[in-house]
Amino acid sequence: MAFWYCYYHFIWSTYQRAPLLEANLETLVHVWIRDKSSALEAEVLAVNGTETHVHVAASVPPKISPAEWVRNVKGFTAHEANSRFPDLLERFRWQSGYGVLTISPRHVDYVVNYVNRQKQHHAENTLNPNFERIALDSDQ
């Protein structure tokens, strides 16, 4: 096996920032993110967010690109949400874009802590603007 450290901070939102990630669905989405990541041999170090977006700190192996990981995770979670909750007022969708930042090994703990405290950061307005950025596409 090759030696590698590939740490990332991913951020993406629900389609048009719809507040769909209420407590029950949010918990399941986090489980599905971990499940799909495990199937892709990636490790989720932290996952959290708000009703409108998700932050994930993850270690993704170099055999899969960050874009491929995001595509797989977003697709899987949206499919699961729509198949398990067919009575949602609107179909569950993620925006097409996302943000991704690389993390040096010495900053992993800082980013994991930031992700774990997402709700607190939003409530107290202690957000790091660099960590809250999502792709600038038309469907944010």
TAFEN-V171989 format. One record per helix or strand of 3 or more residues. SS is the DSSP state (2 for helix, 1 for strand). FROM is the first residue (numbers start at 1). LEN is the number of residues. If there is no record, write none. Layout:
BEGIN
((SS/FROM/LEN) (SS/FROM/LEN))
END
This chain:
BEGIN
((1/7/8) (2/15/3) (2/23/17) (1/43/7) (1/53/7) (2/66/19) (1/99/5) (2/105/12) (2/118/7) (2/129/3))
END
